[in-house]
Amino acid sequence: MRKLLPLVDRSHNGGRSAMTCHYRCGDACFQEVPNKSDNTYFGDIVHEALSRRSMLRAGAVATVAAAGAAALGGAAAPAFAADEAKGAKGLKPSKPGGRPDGAKGLRFTPVEPNTTDAVVVPPGHDQNVVIRWGDPILRGAPAFDPRRQSAKAQAGQFGYNNDFLTLLPLPGEHGRQLLFANHEYTNEELMFPGYDRNDPTAEQVAIAQAAHGLSVVIVQEERRTGKLTAVPRHRLNRRLHTASEFRLTGPAAGSPLLRTSKDRTGTKVFGTLNNCAGGTTPWGTVLSGEENFNQYFANAASVTDPETKQRLARYGMTGGATSRKWERFDDRFDLTKEPNEPNRFGWVVELDPYDPDFVPRKRTALGRFKHEGAEPQLTADGRAVVYMGDDERFDYMYKFVSSKAMRKGRGRADREHNLTLLDEGTLYVAKLTGDSPAEEIDGSGKLPSDGEFDGSGQWIPLASGDRSFVPGMSADEVYVHTRIAADRVGATKMDRPEDVEPSPRTGRVYAALTNNTARGTEGRAPADEANPRNENKHGHILELAENWGDPASDGFAWRLFLVCGDPEDPSTYFAGYPKDRVSPISCPDNVTFDAYGNLWISTDGNKLGTHDGLFGVATAGDRRGEVKQFLTVPRGAETCGPIVQEDRVLVAVQHPGEISGASFEKPQSQWPDGPGRVNRPAVVSVWRRDGKRIGV
């Protein structure tokens, strides 16, 4: 078994530095947990909901009744057993005696855990930086000069802290693809010389605001390798930031809850904040989730209306001045002046990257919370299903099912139709029930007697169109205050559900639960079978199979696929695979899949004392559960936005050098440009030197 190296930074709880927590999420782990609900017993909610039968349409009643019956019966359709028995594609076990070097797609020498200040890749592989913070992508944008930055320049340059990535085809332009990246947050101490956290300048604030948002940039492939380079000033290149116009659409658009003094219609928003993971739709658009938006809004403690104050607190807004001080220069970030402004953030954004004039849309039908990502799949009849996680301790997993089916045509009418799919449908939240006796779930991570953490679950409907299924809340309130709605129907409190994605081969859904060191502490929810460790430092991966293989089902089976950490720790679990043959993994964050059905996991805040990385793990066959580390990122960095193509892997290297005590003048990493240079978040491409496919 590999021996792990000493901790890099002991100054903060978890694997993140204190600086990362301060700028990423406003020190959320040092704040009160926003979810203070007792989560009323679900049977009471079902009874109350059914008593409102006359208020609901017959279809809605049937949905609630089915969910209630499943909850009270405690048994789900045998989703896992059914698809495995019929040998569903990608699930049939491999024949014994397969190749000794790994499952197909994962045949590489694993990278050892390390603290090297570089992107470290397997032997026989090479890499290049595709694009970095400040690289010009729009016409007229100047070359990056860290000592002569301006908001105007940044608005035409690649943004800061790239997170979600996707590559899309570019018909008619040989060897080129369209790269989408979003930009989660800024770290001003690393960006600006002489930065004073207590007294930022107006220009520094404007630059930081322009470094948030979304980027579209065309990239060029180099023949015979996996190298990609950005194509500056292409007609499709685009930057969207806090001054860009976005449109609120869907059932809550125009609600009084979304109106401000500068937008009396409740339909037009300027900017997008704290974009994290996302998704790519079957109809060719990109989705991006707004996550820790709460930290940008000041003076919640001074709000006088008690109901508004309570709602703000449920989303983590309780204090005074913010760390970035944007409220000094823009009234919309002062809650005493614009208490509805934060209601216009925390949505899933949809962008058509092929249309440079497209106004991005915030889809209210998908609910408002700290969206990590949104990855769709289609039902058999063509409706879109989007899975989502709310990245907060003790918050929830969600699903949206569209009411209309996708059109496969390429005409204008088909495109316009598909751009409405995420505006009409039903929003659900997940309730998970374990199948083991309560005394067998003791918070230690010890497996129950049946050998797995598993059980059944229900998708509880919250709202559909203008109909609310939550007693005491209007539909608008459900969409805008989704957390409160989920509290009321007794959803299961999870350990920071981040990226939630369905496998394109099997339809099974995999959710990254990053960690929750508050689990089981005084006054907090104890371990349960879906979150089986108290003070959970390392996180886990949940595997979900919808009943009857139908993504629109109202019930599912679930089991824990990985329980992460040091394989020598008895509380870890790797789908039953021998623990002495896996790479250590901690704090799973983003997930994706390769062409062979393997799950790839990027980590954030590795608590094992080594750098974050990217890992591949087989989900089926005799190597199911074998975790192999593909790369590690530099000092202080996080691995984000993985893309795994047959001939290359891309990752977003976020916040390199983000270590407590670091500054513009005293960087704590030499990546990517060497000693004495400012640290720059960047996108990296990795490929095999022999030109062959990755992992085969």
Secondary structure, DSSP 4 states (H G I P E B T S, - for coil): -PPPPPPS--SSSSSS-HHHHHHHHSSGGGSPPS-------HHHHHHHHHHTGGGS-HHHHHHHHHHHHHHHH-----HHHHHHHTT-TTTSPPPSS--TT-STT--SPPPPP---SS-B--TTEEEEEEEETT-B-STTPPPP-TTS--HHHHTTB--SSEEEEEEEE-TTSTTEEEEEEEE----HHHHSTT--TTS--HHHHHHHHHHSEEEEEEEEEPTTS--EEEETT-TT-EEE-TTSEEEEESTTTT-GGG-BTTBTTS-EEE----EEEEEE-TTS-EEEEE-SGGGG-B-GGG---HHHHHHHHHTT---SS-SS-GGGT-GGGBTTT-TTGGGGSS-EEEE-TT-TTPPPEEEGGG--S-B---EEEE-TTSEEEEEEEB-SEEE-EEEEEEEEEPP---SHHHHHHHTTGGGSEEEEEEEEEE-S-GGG--SB----TTSS-EEEEEEEEEEETTEE-STT--HHHHHHTHHHHHHHTTPPPEE-EEEEEE-TTT--EEEEE--BTTTTSTTS---BTTB-BTTBSS-EEEEEEEGGG-TT-SEEEEEEEEE-B-TTSTT-EETT--GGGS--B--EEEEEE-TTS-EEEEESS-TTSS--EEEEE--SSTTTT-EEEEEE--TT-EEEEEEE-SS-EEEEEESTT--TT--SSS-S--TTT-TTS----EEEEEEETTSPPTT-
